[in-house]
Amino acid sequence: MLDVYPIFDGNGERIGSVTSACHSPRLEKNIGFAMLPIEHADMGSKFEVETQHGRTWAVTVPKPFIDPKKEVPKQ
C-alpha cells in the first residue's frame, strides 16, 4: 500500500489507520492490519474505513485470518 486508509468510529471521528491491506482469494474478502487505540481493539468491533472506492465497514477479528483448526468445512 502506498497510502494508509483512515478508520472512523461510529461518530465519524478518526481513530486510526489501516497500514496494510489486500484481497484474500482463499477467504474471498479483503483483509488488513490496522493501528487502533487499545480501547477500540476488542474483537468484533466495527469501524468505517475510507478507501479509494468510498467508505466501507470493517470488523476486528483474531489472528490468523485463516482457519488453522479447519473448523470451516471445505467447499
PDB file of N, CA, C, O and CB in Angstrom:
ATOM      1  N   MET A   1       0.841  -1.177   0.000  1.00  0.00           N
ATOM      2  CA  MET A   1       0.000   0.000   0.000  1.00  0.00           C
ATOM      3  C   MET A   1       0.886   1.240   0.000  1.00  0.00           C
ATOM      4  O   MET A   1       1.857   1.325   0.751  1.00  0.00           O
ATOM      5  CB  MET A   1      -0.956  -0.002   1.215  1.00  0.00           C
ATOM      6  N   LEU A   2       0.545   2.173  -0.831  1.00  0.00           N
ATOM      7  CA  LEU A   2       1.274   3.429  -0.872  1.00  0.00           C
ATOM      8  C   LEU A   2       0.778   4.402   0.179  1.00  0.00           C
ATOM      9  O   LEU A   2       1.540   5.229   0.680  1.00  0.00           O
ATOM     10  CB  LEU A   2       1.164   4.052  -2.241  1.00  0.00           C
ATOM     11  N   ASP A   3      -0.485   4.304   0.510  1.00  0.00           N
ATOM     12  CA  ASP A   3      -1.121   5.196   1.478  1.00  0.00           C
ATOM     13  C   ASP A   3      -1.782   4.372   2.571  1.00  0.00           C
ATOM     14  O   ASP A   3      -1.985   3.167   2.420  1.00  0.00           O
ATOM     15  CB  ASP A   3      -2.157   6.116   0.788  1.00  0.00           C
ATOM     16  N   VAL A   4      -2.114   5.030   3.668  1.00  0.00           N
ATOM     17  CA  VAL A   4      -2.911   4.368   4.703  1.00  0.00           C
ATOM     18  C   VAL A   4      -4.362   4.768   4.508  1.00  0.00           C
ATOM     19  O   VAL A   4      -4.649   5.820   3.937  1.00  0.00           O
ATOM     20  CB  VAL A   4      -2.414   4.741   6.142  1.00  0.00           C
ATOM     21  N   TYR A   5      -5.271   3.937   4.977  1.00  0.00           N
ATOM     22  CA  TYR A   5      -6.693   4.250   4.932  1.00  0.00           C
ATOM     23  C   TYR A   5      -7.129   4.685   6.321  1.00  0.00           C
ATOM     24  O   TYR A   5      -6.888   3.966   7.291  1.00  0.00           O
ATOM     25  CB  TYR A   5      -7.530   3.030   4.435  1.00  0.00           C
ATOM     26  N   PRO A   6      -7.769   5.851   6.441  1.00  0.00           N
ATOM     27  CA  PRO A   6      -8.238   6.287   7.760  1.00  0.00           C
ATOM     28  C   PRO A   6      -9.404   5.429   8.252  1.00  0.00           C
ATOM     29  O   PRO A   6     -10.230   4.964   7.466  1.00  0.00           O
ATOM     30  CB  PRO A   6      -8.659   7.761   7.713  1.00  0.00           C
ATOM     31  N   ILE A   7      -9.448   5.232   9.568  1.00  0.00           N
ATOM     32  CA  ILE A   7     -10.516   4.472  10.219  1.00  0.00           C
ATOM     33  C   ILE A   7     -11.309   5.422  11.093  1.00  0.00           C
ATOM     34  O   ILE A   7     -10.737   6.240  11.814  1.00  0.00           O
ATOM     35  CB  ILE A   7      -9.946   3.284  11.058  1.00  0.00           C
ATOM     36  N   PHE A   8     -12.640   5.311  11.028  1.00  0.00           N
ATOM     37  CA  PHE A   8     -13.538   6.180  11.781  1.00  0.00           C
ATOM     38  C   PHE A   8     -14.423   5.349  12.705  1.00  0.00           C
ATOM     39  O   PHE A   8     -14.818   4.232  12.367  1.00  0.00           O
ATOM     40  CB  PHE A   8     -14.402   7.027  10.827  1.00  0.00           C
ATOM     41  N   ASP A   9     -14.727   5.909  13.873  1.00  0.00           N
ATOM     42  CA  ASP A   9     -15.662   5.235  14.777  1.00  0.00           C
ATOM     43  C   ASP A   9     -17.091   5.548  14.339  1.00  0.00           C
ATOM     44  O   ASP A   9     -17.293   6.213  13.323  1.00  0.00           O
ATOM     45  CB  ASP A   9     -15.427   5.675  16.258  1.00  0.00           C
ATOM     46  N   GLY A  10     -18.068   5.084  15.082  1.00  0.00           N
ATOM     47  CA  GLY A  10     -19.478   5.291  14.745  1.00  0.00           C
ATOM     48  C   GLY A  10     -19.908   6.740  14.746  1.00  0.00           C
ATOM     49  O   GLY A  10     -20.943   7.075  14.170  1.00  0.00           O
ATOM     50  N   ASN A  11     -19.124   7.621  15.390  1.00  0.00           N
ATOM     51  CA  ASN A  11     -19.452   9.051  15.426  1.00  0.00           C
ATOM     52  C   ASN A  11     -18.757   9.840  14.337  1.00  0.00           C
ATOM     53  O   ASN A  11     -18.893  11.062  14.279  1.00  0.00           O
ATOM     54  CB  ASN A  11     -19.089   9.630  16.764  1.00  0.00           C
ATOM     55  N   GLY A  12     -18.007   9.159  13.464  1.00  0.00           N
ATOM     56  CA  GLY A  12     -17.314   9.846  12.385  1.00  0.00           C
ATOM     57  C   GLY A  12     -15.970  10.430  12.783  1.00  0.00           C
ATOM     58  O   GLY A  12     -15.365  11.168  12.005  1.00  0.00           O
ATOM     59  N   GLU A  13     -15.490  10.112  13.985  1.00  0.00           N
ATOM     60  CA  GLU A  13     -14.198  10.614  14.443  1.00  0.00           C
ATOM     61  C   GLU A  13     -13.093   9.659  13.998  1.00  0.00           C
ATOM     62  O   GLU A  13     -13.213   8.445  14.160  1.00  0.00           O
ATOM     63  CB  GLU A  13     -14.186  10.787  15.987  1.00  0.00           C
ATOM     64  N   ARG A  14     -12.010  10.215  13.434  1.00  0.00           N
ATOM     65  CA  ARG A  14     -10.894   9.367  13.004  1.00  0.00           C
ATOM     66  C   ARG A  14     -10.173   8.812  14.231  1.00  0.00           C
ATOM     67  O   ARG A  14      -9.780   9.553  15.132  1.00  0.00           O
ATOM     68  CB  ARG A  14      -9.905  10.165  12.102  1.00  0.00           C
ATOM     69  N   ILE A  15     -10.011   7.485  14.242  1.00  0.00           N
ATOM     70  CA  ILE A  15      -9.390   6.857  15.407  1.00  0.00           C
ATOM     71  C   ILE A  15      -8.164   6.019  15.056  1.00  0.00           C
ATOM     72  O   ILE A  15      -7.479   5.546  15.962  1.00  0.00           O
ATOM     73  CB  ILE A  15     -10.397   5.992  16.114  1.00  0.00           C
ATOM     74  N   GLY A  16      -7.865   5.820  13.779  1.00  0.00           N
ATOM     75  CA  GLY A  16      -6.723   5.004  13.421  1.00  0.00           C
ATOM     76  C   GLY A  16      -6.536   4.927  11.926  1.00  0.00           C
ATOM     77  O   GLY A  16      -7.141   5.684  11.168  1.00  0.00           O
ATOM     78  N   SER A  17      -5.666   3.978  11.499  1.00  0.00           N
ATOM     79  CA  SER A  17      -5.341   3.813  10.087  1.00  0.00           C
ATOM     80  C   SER A  17      -5.126   2.351   9.749  1.00  0.00           C
ATOM     81  O   SER A  17      -4.563   1.597  10.543  1.00  0.00           O
ATOM     82  CB  SER A  17      -4.102   4.621   9.723  1.00  0.00           C
ATOM     83  N   VAL A  18      -5.576   1.955   8.569  1.00  0.00           N
ATOM     84  CA  VAL A  18      -5.225   0.651   8.019  1.00  0.00           C
ATOM     85  C   VAL A  18      -3.830   0.821   7.425  1.00  0.00           C
ATOM     86  O   VAL A  18      -3.615   1.681   6.571  1.00  0.00           O
ATOM     87  CB  VAL A  18      -6.285   0.144   6.933  1.00  0.00           C
ATOM     88  N   THR A  19      -2.883   0.000   7.878  1.00  0.00           N
ATOM     89  CA  THR A  19      -1.498   0.153   7.442  1.00  0.00           C
ATOM     90  C   THR A  19      -1.133  -0.780   6.295  1.00  0.00           C
ATOM     91  O   THR A  19      -0.209  -0.488   5.537  1.00  0.00           O
ATOM     92  CB  THR A  19      -0.570  -0.088   8.600  1.00  0.00           C
ATOM     93  N   SER A  20      -1.837  -1.888   6.155  1.00  0.00           N
ATOM     94  CA  SER A  20      -1.642  -2.771   5.005  1.00  0.00           C
ATOM     95  C   SER A  20      -2.935  -3.540   4.773  1.00  0.00           C
ATOM     96  O   SER A  20      -3.646  -3.893   5.714  1.00  0.00           O
ATOM     97  CB  SER A  20      -0.436  -3.750   5.229  1.00  0.00           C
ATOM     98  N   ALA A  21      -3.219  -3.791   3.503  1.00  0.00           N
ATOM     99  CA  ALA A  21      -4.456  -4.493   3.151  1.00  0.00           C
ATOM    100  C   ALA A  21      -4.284  -5.157   1.795  1.00  0.00           C
ATOM    101  O   ALA A  21      -3.500  -4.708   0.959  1.00  0.00           O
ATOM    102  CB  ALA A  21      -5.670  -3.519   3.135  1.00  0.00           C
ATOM    103  N   CYS A  22      -5.030  -6.233   1.593  1.00  0.00           N
ATOM    104  CA  CYS A  22      -5.035  -6.916   0.303  1.00  0.00           C
ATOM    105  C   CYS A  22      -6.289  -7.781   0.217  1.00  0.00           C
ATOM    106  O   CYS A  22      -6.997  -7.977   1.205  1.00  0.00           O
ATOM    107  CB  CYS A  22      -3.743  -7.779   0.112  1.00  0.00           C
ATOM    108  N   HIS A  23      -6.545  -8.289  -0.972  1.00  0.00           N
ATOM    109  CA  HIS A  23      -7.659  -9.210  -1.167  1.00  0.00           C
ATOM    110  C   HIS A  23      -7.150 -10.625  -0.937  1.00  0.00           C
ATOM    111  O   HIS A  23      -6.097 -10.998  -1.455  1.00  0.00           O
ATOM    112  CB  HIS A  23      -8.284  -9.060  -2.593  1.00  0.00           C
ATOM    113  N   SER A  24      -7.886 -11.412  -0.168  1.00  0.00           N
ATOM    114  CA  SER A  24      -7.535 -12.807   0.084  1.00  0.00           C
ATOM    115  C   SER A  24      -8.377 -13.699  -0.822  1.00  0.00           C
ATOM    116  O   SER A  24      -9.585 -13.822  -0.615  1.00  0.00           O
ATOM    117  CB  SER A  24      -7.748 -13.179   1.583  1.00  0.00           C
ATOM    118  N   PRO A  25      -7.755 -14.324  -1.827  1.00  0.00           N
ATOM    119  CA  PRO A  25      -8.524 -15.232  -2.692  1.00  0.00           C
ATOM    120  C   PRO A  25      -9.103 -16.408  -1.916  1.00  0.00           C
ATOM    121  O   PRO A  25     -10.193 -16.883  -2.232  1.00  0.00           O
ATOM    122  CB  PRO A  25      -7.644 -15.751  -3.824  1.00  0.00           C
ATOM    123  N   ARG A  26      -8.389 -16.876  -0.913  1.00  0.00           N
ATOM    124  CA  ARG A  26      -8.875 -18.027  -0.140  1.00  0.00           C
ATOM    125  C   ARG A  26     -10.110 -17.662   0.675  1.00  0.00           C
ATOM    126  O   ARG A  26     -11.070 -18.431   0.730  1.00  0.00           O
ATOM    127  CB  ARG A  26      -7.773 -18.551   0.790  1.00  0.00           C
ATOM    128  N   LEU A  27     -10.089 -16.486   1.311  1.00  0.00           N
ATOM    129  CA  LEU A  27     -11.233 -16.058   2.117  1.00  0.00           C
ATOM    130  C   LEU A  27     -12.290 -15.344   1.288  1.00  0.00           C
ATOM    131  O   LEU A  27     -13.415 -15.144   1.745  1.00  0.00           O
ATOM    132  CB  LEU A  27     -10.770 -15.151   3.235  1.00  0.00           C
ATOM    133  N   GLU A  28     -11.928 -14.962   0.073  1.00  0.00           N
ATOM    134  CA  GLU A  28     -12.822 -14.234  -0.831  1.00  0.00           C
ATOM    135  C   GLU A  28     -13.309 -12.923  -0.223  1.00  0.00           C
ATOM    136  O   GLU A  28     -14.472 -12.548  -0.374  1.00  0.00           O
ATOM    137  CB  GLU A  28     -14.015 -15.103  -1.197  1.00  0.00           C
ATOM    138  N   LYS A  29     -12.387 -12.220   0.479  1.00  0.00           N
ATOM    139  CA  LYS A  29     -12.695 -10.910   1.048  1.00  0.00           C
ATOM    140  C   LYS A  29     -11.398 -10.164   1.292  1.00  0.00           C
ATOM    141  O   LYS A  29     -10.315 -10.743   1.219  1.00  0.00           O
ATOM    142  CB  LYS A  29     -13.510 -11.043   2.363  1.00  0.00           C
ATOM    143  N   ASN A  30     -11.510  -8.889   1.580  1.00  0.00           N
ATOM    144  CA  ASN A  30     -10.337  -8.076   1.881  1.00  0.00           C
ATOM    145  C   ASN A  30      -9.931  -8.269   3.333  1.00  0.00           C
ATOM    146  O   ASN A  30     -10.777  -8.402   4.218  1.00  0.00           O
ATOM    147  CB  ASN A  30     -10.613  -6.588   1.591  1.00  0.00           C
ATOM    148  N   ILE A  31      -8.612  -8.283   3.567  1.00  0.00           N
ATOM    149  CA  ILE A  31      -8.072  -8.395   4.918  1.00  0.00           C
ATOM    150  C   ILE A  31      -7.003  -7.327   5.080  1.00  0.00           C
ATOM    151  O   ILE A  31      -6.468  -6.827   4.090  1.00  0.00           O
ATOM    152  CB  ILE A  31      -7.492  -9.826   5.193  1.00  0.00           C
ATOM    153  N   GLY A  32      -6.689  -6.975   6.320  1.00  0.00           N
ATOM    154  CA  GLY A  32      -5.647  -5.983   6.526  1.00  0.00           C
ATOM    155  C   GLY A  32      -5.267  -5.853   7.984  1.00  0.00           C
ATOM    156  O   GLY A  32      -5.875  -6.456   8.868  1.00  0.00           O
ATOM    157  N   PHE A  33      -4.243  -5.047   8.210  1.00  0.00           N
ATOM    158  CA  PHE A  33      -3.790  -4.716   9.555  1.00  0.00           C
ATOM    159  C   PHE A  33      -4.038  -3.238   9.792  1.00  0.00           C
ATOM    160  O   PHE A  33      -3.919  -2.422   8.879  1.00  0.00           O
ATOM    161  CB  PHE A  33      -2.286  -5.069   9.751  1.00  0.00           C
ATOM    162  N   ALA A  34      -4.388  -2.899  11.035  1.00  0.00           N
ATOM    163  CA  ALA A  34      -4.684  -1.513  11.362  1.00  0.00           C
ATOM    164  C   ALA A  34      -4.051  -1.133  12.689  1.00  0.00           C
ATOM    165  O   ALA A  34      -3.830  -1.981  13.554  1.00  0.00           O
ATOM    166  CB  ALA A  34      -6.194  -1.280  11.407  1.00  0.00           C
ATOM    167  N   MET A  35      -3.768   0.134  12.835  1.00  0.00           N
ATOM    168  CA  MET A  35      -3.303   0.694  14.104  1.00  0.00           C
ATOM    169  C   MET A  35      -4.501   1.393  14.730  1.00  0.00           C
ATOM    170  O   MET A  35      -5.040   2.349  14.172  1.00  0.00           O
ATOM    171  CB  MET A  35      -2.078   1.689  13.906  1.00  0.00           C
ATOM    172  N   LEU A  36      -4.914   0.898  15.912  1.00  0.00           N
ATOM    173  CA  LEU A  36      -6.058   1.448  16.635  1.00  0.00           C
ATOM    174  C   LEU A  36      -5.685   1.654  18.098  1.00  0.00           C
ATOM    175  O   LEU A  36      -4.834   0.937  18.624  1.00  0.00           O
ATOM    176  CB  LEU A  36      -7.292   0.516  16.512  1.00  0.00           C
ATOM    177  N   PRO A  37      -6.312   2.628  18.764  1.00  0.00           N
ATOM    178  CA  PRO A  37      -6.132   2.723  20.210  1.00  0.00           C
ATOM    179  C   PRO A  37      -6.683   1.450  20.863  1.00  0.00           C
ATOM    180  O   PRO A  37      -7.666   0.881  20.389  1.00  0.00           O
ATOM    181  CB  PRO A  37      -6.840   3.998  20.783  1.00  0.00           C
ATOM    182  N   ILE A  38      -6.056   1.014  21.930  1.00  0.00           N
ATOM    183  CA  ILE A  38      -6.424  -0.253  22.572  1.00  0.00           C
ATOM    184  C   ILE A  38      -7.894  -0.298  22.979  1.00  0.00           C
ATOM    185  O   ILE A  38      -8.498  -1.371  22.966  1.00  0.00           O
ATOM    186  CB  ILE A  38      -5.554  -0.487  23.792  1.00  0.00           C
ATOM    187  N   GLU A  39      -8.479   0.833  23.339  1.00  0.00           N
ATOM    188  CA  GLU A  39      -9.890   0.830  23.754  1.00  0.00           C
ATOM    189  C   GLU A  39     -10.843   0.556  22.593  1.00  0.00           C
ATOM    190  O   GLU A  39     -12.031   0.322  22.816  1.00  0.00           O
ATOM    191  CB  GLU A  39     -10.244   2.160  24.393  1.00  0.00           C
ATOM    192  N   HIS A  40     -10.341   0.582  21.355  1.00  0.00           N
ATOM    193  CA  HIS A  40     -11.173   0.288  20.179  1.00  0.00           C
ATOM    194  C   HIS A  40     -10.825  -1.054  19.546  1.00  0.00           C
ATOM    195  O   HIS A  40     -11.361  -1.391  18.490  1.00  0.00           O
ATOM    196  CB  HIS A  40     -11.023   1.392  19.142  1.00  0.00           C
ATOM    197  N   ALA A  41      -9.936  -1.827  20.171  1.00  0.00           N
ATOM    198  CA  ALA A  41      -9.400  -3.026  19.530  1.00  0.00           C
ATOM    199  C   ALA A  41     -10.063  -4.325  19.975  1.00  0.00           C
ATOM    200  O   ALA A  41      -9.522  -5.397  19.706  1.00  0.00           O
ATOM    201  CB  ALA A  41      -7.940  -3.113  19.796  1.00  0.00           C
ATOM    202  N   ASP A  42     -11.203  -4.273  20.639  1.00  0.00           N
ATOM    203  CA  ASP A  42     -11.888  -5.506  21.049  1.00  0.00           C
ATOM    204  C   ASP A  42     -12.336  -6.301  19.826  1.00  0.00           C
ATOM    205  O   ASP A  42     -12.734  -5.725  18.813  1.00  0.00           O
ATOM    206  CB  ASP A  42     -13.104  -5.181  21.947  1.00  0.00           C
ATOM    207  N   MET A  43     -12.269  -7.631  19.929  1.00  0.00           N
ATOM    208  CA  MET A  43     -12.710  -8.473  18.821  1.00  0.00           C
ATOM    209  C   MET A  43     -14.188  -8.225  18.541  1.00  0.00           C
ATOM    210  O   MET A  43     -15.001  -8.157  19.463  1.00  0.00           O
ATOM    211  CB  MET A  43     -12.458  -9.967  19.131  1.00  0.00           C
ATOM    212  N   GLY A  44     -14.525  -8.091  17.267  1.00  0.00           N
ATOM    213  CA  GLY A  44     -15.897  -7.851  16.860  1.00  0.00           C
ATOM    214  C   GLY A  44     -16.273  -6.381  16.754  1.00  0.00           C
ATOM    215  O   GLY A  44     -17.396  -6.059  16.365  1.00  0.00           O
ATOM    216  N   SER A  45     -15.345  -5.476  17.095  1.00  0.00           N
ATOM    217  CA  SER A  45     -15.628  -4.041  16.962  1.00  0.00           C
ATOM    218  C   SER A  45     -15.764  -3.677  15.492  1.00  0.00           C
ATOM    219  O   SER A  45     -15.001  -4.161  14.656  1.00  0.00           O
ATOM    220  CB  SER A  45     -14.514  -3.191  17.628  1.00  0.00           C
ATOM    221  N   LYS A  46     -16.740  -2.819  15.173  1.00  0.00           N
ATOM    222  CA  LYS A  46     -16.969  -2.399  13.788  1.00  0.00           C
ATOM    223  C   LYS A  46     -16.535  -0.956  13.600  1.00  0.00           C
ATOM    224  O   LYS A  46     -16.684  -0.115  14.487  1.00  0.00           O
ATOM    225  CB  LYS A  46     -18.453  -2.566  13.401  1.00  0.00           C
ATOM    226  N   PHE A  47     -15.990  -0.696  12.409  1.00  0.00           N
ATOM    227  CA  PHE A  47     -15.489   0.631  12.062  1.00  0.00           C
ATOM    228  C   PHE A  47     -15.815   0.925  10.616  1.00  0.00           C
ATOM    229  O   PHE A  47     -16.166   0.030   9.847  1.00  0.00           O
ATOM    230  CB  PHE A  47     -13.969   0.738  12.310  1.00  0.00           C
ATOM    231  N   GLU A  48     -15.693   2.206  10.249  1.00  0.00           N
ATOM    232  CA  GLU A  48     -15.766   2.592   8.857  1.00  0.00           C
ATOM    233  C   GLU A  48     -14.352   2.886   8.376  1.00  0.00           C
ATOM    234  O   GLU A  48     -13.576   3.548   9.065  1.00  0.00           O
ATOM    235  CB  GLU A  48     -16.701   3.819   8.658  1.00  0.00           C
ATOM    236  N   VAL A  49     -14.026   2.391   7.193  1.00  0.00           N
ATOM    237  CA  VAL A  49     -12.716   2.624   6.597  1.00  0.00           C
ATOM    238  C   VAL A  49     -12.920   3.391   5.295  1.00  0.00           C
ATOM    239  O   VAL A  49     -13.752   3.015   4.469  1.00  0.00           O
ATOM    240  CB  VAL A  49     -11.951   1.276   6.349  1.00  0.00           C
ATOM    241  N   GLU A  50     -12.157   4.468   5.116  1.00  0.00           N
ATOM    242  CA  GLU A  50     -12.220   5.279   3.895  1.00  0.00           C
ATOM    243  C   GLU A  50     -11.213   4.714   2.906  1.00  0.00           C
ATOM    244  O   GLU A  50     -10.009   4.747   3.159  1.00  0.00           O
ATOM    245  CB  GLU A  50     -11.931   6.800   4.191  1.00  0.00           C
ATOM    246  N   THR A  51     -11.699   4.192   1.772  1.00  0.00           N
ATOM    247  CA  THR A  51     -10.827   3.667   0.728  1.00  0.00           C
ATOM    248  C   THR A  51     -10.968   4.521  -0.519  1.00  0.00           C
ATOM    249  O   THR A  51     -11.744   5.477  -0.541  1.00  0.00           O
ATOM    250  CB  THR A  51     -11.157   2.187   0.419  1.00  0.00           C
ATOM    251  N   GLN A  52     -10.225   4.180  -1.545  1.00  0.00           N
ATOM    252  CA  GLN A  52     -10.342   4.929  -2.801  1.00  0.00           C
ATOM    253  C   GLN A  52     -11.698   4.701  -3.455  1.00  0.00           C
ATOM    254  O   GLN A  52     -12.064   5.436  -4.372  1.00  0.00           O
ATOM    255  CB  GLN A  52      -9.223   4.529  -3.769  1.00  0.00           C
ATOM    256  N   HIS A  53     -12.449   3.705  -3.007  1.00  0.00           N
ATOM    257  CA  HIS A  53     -13.780   3.411  -3.551  1.00  0.00           C
ATOM    258  C   HIS A  53     -14.905   3.946  -2.665  1.00  0.00           C
ATOM    259  O   HIS A  53     -16.079   3.702  -2.943  1.00  0.00           O
ATOM    260  CB  HIS A  53     -13.946   1.913  -3.732  1.00  0.00           C
ATOM    261  N   GLY A  54     -14.557   4.669  -1.606  1.00  0.00           N
ATOM    262  CA  GLY A  54     -15.549   5.199  -0.671  1.00  0.00           C
ATOM    263  C   GLY A  54     -15.432   4.514   0.674  1.00  0.00           C
ATOM    264  O   GLY A  54     -14.509   3.734   0.907  1.00  0.00           O
ATOM    265  N   ARG A  55     -16.368   4.808   1.556  1.00  0.00           N
ATOM    266  CA  ARG A  55     -16.339   4.206   2.901  1.00  0.00           C
ATOM    267  C   ARG A  55     -16.969   2.823   2.886  1.00  0.00           C
ATOM    268  O   ARG A  55     -17.939   2.558   2.176  1.00  0.00           O
ATOM    269  CB  ARG A  55     -17.072   5.107   3.917  1.00  0.00           C
ATOM    270  N   THR A  56     -16.379   1.949   3.701  1.00  0.00           N
ATOM    271  CA  THR A  56     -16.880   0.593   3.855  1.00  0.00           C
ATOM    272  C   THR A  56     -16.710   0.175   5.306  1.00  0.00           C
ATOM    273  O   THR A  56     -15.942   0.785   6.049  1.00  0.00           O
ATOM    274  CB  THR A  56     -16.147  -0.390   2.902  1.00  0.00           C
ATOM    275  N   TRP A  57     -17.428  -0.864   5.706  1.00  0.00           N
ATOM    276  CA  TRP A  57     -17.351  -1.334   7.083  1.00  0.00           C
ATOM    277  C   TRP A  57     -16.243  -2.353   7.239  1.00  0.00           C
ATOM    278  O   TRP A  57     -15.950  -3.113   6.317  1.00  0.00           O
ATOM    279  CB  TRP A  57     -18.682  -1.932   7.523  1.00  0.00           C
ATOM    280  N   ALA A  58     -15.628  -2.367   8.415  1.00  0.00           N
ATOM    281  CA  ALA A  58     -14.613  -3.357   8.770  1.00  0.00           C
ATOM    282  C   ALA A  58     -14.885  -3.826  10.192  1.00  0.00           C
ATOM    283  O   ALA A  58     -15.559  -3.142  10.963  1.00  0.00           O
ATOM    284  CB  ALA A  58     -13.166  -2.768   8.638  1.00  0.00           C
ATOM    285  N   VAL A  59     -14.363  -4.983  10.528  1.00  0.00           N
ATOM    286  CA  VAL A  59     -14.549  -5.550  11.860  1.00  0.00           C
ATOM    287  C   VAL A  59     -13.233  -6.175  12.318  1.00  0.00           C
ATOM    288  O   VAL A  59     -12.500  -6.751  11.514  1.00  0.00           O
ATOM    289  CB  VAL A  59     -15.699  -6.604  11.866  1.00  0.00           C
ATOM    290  N   THR A  60     -12.939  -6.059  13.611  1.00  0.00           N
ATOM    291  CA  THR A  60     -11.733  -6.686  14.146  1.00  0.00           C
ATOM    292  C   THR A  60     -11.978  -8.176  14.356  1.00  0.00           C
ATOM    293  O   THR A  60     -13.030  -8.588  14.845  1.00  0.00           O
ATOM    294  CB  THR A  60     -11.304  -6.013  15.471  1.00  0.00           C
ATOM    295  N   VAL A  61     -10.986  -8.970  13.977  1.00  0.00           N
ATOM    296  CA  VAL A  61     -11.063 -10.431  14.120  1.00  0.00           C
ATOM    297  C   VAL A  61      -9.742 -10.931  14.691  1.00  0.00           C
ATOM    298  O   VAL A  61      -8.721 -10.257  14.558  1.00  0.00           O
ATOM    299  CB  VAL A  61     -11.376 -11.127  12.746  1.00  0.00           C
ATOM    300  N   PRO A  62      -9.746 -12.102  15.324  1.00  0.00           N
ATOM    301  CA  PRO A  62      -8.480 -12.641  15.843  1.00  0.00           C
ATOM    302  C   PRO A  62      -7.561 -13.086  14.708  1.00  0.00           C
ATOM    303  O   PRO A  62      -8.025 -13.475  13.636  1.00  0.00           O
ATOM    304  CB  PRO A  62      -8.750 -13.822  16.792  1.00  0.00           C
ATOM    305  N   LYS A  63      -6.257 -13.025  14.956  1.00  0.00           N
ATOM    306  CA  LYS A  63      -5.303 -13.575  14.002  1.00  0.00           C
ATOM    307  C   LYS A  63      -5.164 -15.064  14.288  1.00  0.00           C
ATOM    308  O   LYS A  63      -5.403 -15.458  15.430  1.00  0.00           O
ATOM    309  CB  LYS A  63      -3.916 -12.845  14.089  1.00  0.00           C
ATOM    310  N   PRO A  64      -4.807 -15.898  13.366  1.00  0.00           N
ATOM    311  CA  PRO A  64      -4.654 -15.590  11.947  1.00  0.00           C
ATOM    312  C   PRO A  64      -6.008 -15.526  11.260  1.00  0.00           C
ATOM    313  O   PRO A  64      -7.022 -15.959  11.808  1.00  0.00           O
ATOM    314  CB  PRO A  64      -3.765 -16.630  11.264  1.00  0.00           C
ATOM    315  N   PHE A  65      -6.008 -14.979  10.052  1.00  0.00           N
ATOM    316  CA  PHE A  65      -7.248 -14.852   9.290  1.00  0.00           C
ATOM    317  C   PHE A  65      -7.709 -16.209   8.782  1.00  0.00           C
ATOM    318  O   PHE A  65      -8.892 -16.403   8.505  1.00  0.00           O
ATOM    319  CB  PHE A  65      -7.063 -13.885   8.117  1.00  0.00           C
ATOM    320  N   ILE A  66      -6.790 -17.133   8.661  1.00  0.00           N
ATOM    321  CA  ILE A  66      -7.127 -18.460   8.141  1.00  0.00           C
ATOM    322  C   ILE A  66      -7.744 -19.318   9.239  1.00  0.00           C
ATOM    323  O   ILE A  66      -7.849 -18.883  10.385  1.00  0.00           O
ATOM    324  CB  ILE A  66      -5.876 -19.151   7.562  1.00  0.00           C
ATOM    325  N   ASP A  67      -8.142 -20.503   8.898  1.00  0.00           N
ATOM    326  CA  ASP A  67      -8.810 -21.409   9.819  1.00  0.00           C
ATOM    327  C   ASP A  67      -7.877 -22.565  10.176  1.00  0.00           C
ATOM    328  O   ASP A  67      -8.023 -23.659   9.629  1.00  0.00           O
ATOM    329  CB  ASP A  67     -10.128 -21.938   9.206  1.00  0.00           C
ATOM    330  N   PRO A  68      -6.905 -22.342  11.097  1.00  0.00           N
ATOM    331  CA  PRO A  68      -5.904 -23.373  11.365  1.00  0.00           C
ATOM    332  C   PRO A  68      -6.472 -24.658  11.953  1.00  0.00           C
ATOM    333  O   PRO A  68      -5.876 -25.722  11.789  1.00  0.00           O
ATOM    334  CB  PRO A  68      -4.875 -22.832  12.289  1.00  0.00           C
ATOM    335  N   LYS A  69      -7.608 -24.581  12.633  1.00  0.00           N
ATOM    336  CA  LYS A  69      -8.229 -25.775  13.211  1.00  0.00           C
ATOM    337  C   LYS A  69      -9.180 -26.463  12.243  1.00  0.00           C
ATOM    338  O   LYS A  69      -9.806 -27.469  12.578  1.00  0.00           O
ATOM    339  CB  LYS A  69      -8.973 -25.410  14.474  1.00  0.00           C
ATOM    340  N   LYS A  70      -9.278 -25.911  11.045  1.00  0.00           N
ATOM    341  CA  LYS A  70     -10.148 -26.475   9.983  1.00  0.00           C
ATOM    342  C   LYS A  70     -11.591 -26.581  10.454  1.00  0.00           C
ATOM    343  O   LYS A  70     -12.261 -27.580  10.191  1.00  0.00           O
ATOM    344  CB  LYS A  70      -9.641 -27.869   9.545  1.00  0.00           C
ATOM    345  N   GLU A  71     -12.075 -25.545  11.155  1.00  0.00           N
ATOM    346  CA  GLU A  71     -13.439 -25.547  11.642  1.00  0.00           C
ATOM    347  C   GLU A  71     -14.459 -25.213  10.569  1.00  0.00           C
ATOM    348  O   GLU A  71     -15.631 -25.570  10.689  1.00  0.00           O
ATOM    349  CB  GLU A  71     -13.568 -24.587  12.764  1.00  0.00           C
ATOM    350  N   VAL A  72     -14.009 -24.514   9.500  1.00  0.00           N
ATOM    351  CA  VAL A  72     -14.889 -24.186   8.393  1.00  0.00           C
ATOM    352  C   VAL A  72     -14.728 -25.300   7.349  1.00  0.00           C
ATOM    353  O   VAL A  72     -13.631 -25.497   6.826  1.00  0.00           O
ATOM    354  CB  VAL A  72     -14.558 -22.757   7.788  1.00  0.00           C
ATOM    355  N   PRO A  73     -15.797 -26.020   7.046  1.00  0.00           N
ATOM    356  CA  PRO A  73     -15.676 -27.134   6.095  1.00  0.00           C
ATOM    357  C   PRO A  73     -15.240 -26.645   4.723  1.00  0.00           C
ATOM    358  O   PRO A  73     -15.570 -25.538   4.298  1.00  0.00           O
ATOM    359  CB  PRO A  73     -17.003 -27.886   5.979  1.00  0.00           C
ATOM    360  N   LYS A  74     -14.489 -27.504   4.045  1.00  0.00           N
ATOM    361  CA  LYS A  74     -14.076 -27.197   2.677  1.00  0.00           C
ATOM    362  C   LYS A  74     -15.298 -27.261   1.790  1.00  0.00           C
ATOM    363  O   LYS A  74     -16.216 -28.049   2.015  1.00  0.00           O
ATOM    364  CB  LYS A  74     -12.971 -28.176   2.175  1.00  0.00           C
ATOM    365  N   GLN A  75     -15.287 -26.401   0.763  1.00  0.00           N
ATOM    366  CA  GLN A  75     -16.434 -26.365  -0.156  1.00  0.00           C
ATOM    367  C   GLN A  75     -16.232 -27.318  -1.300  1.00  0.00           C
ATOM    368  O   GLN A  75     -17.092 -27.425  -2.174  1.00  0.00           O
ATOM    369  CB  GLN A  75     -16.659 -24.956  -0.692  1.00  0.00           C
TER     370      GLN A  75
END
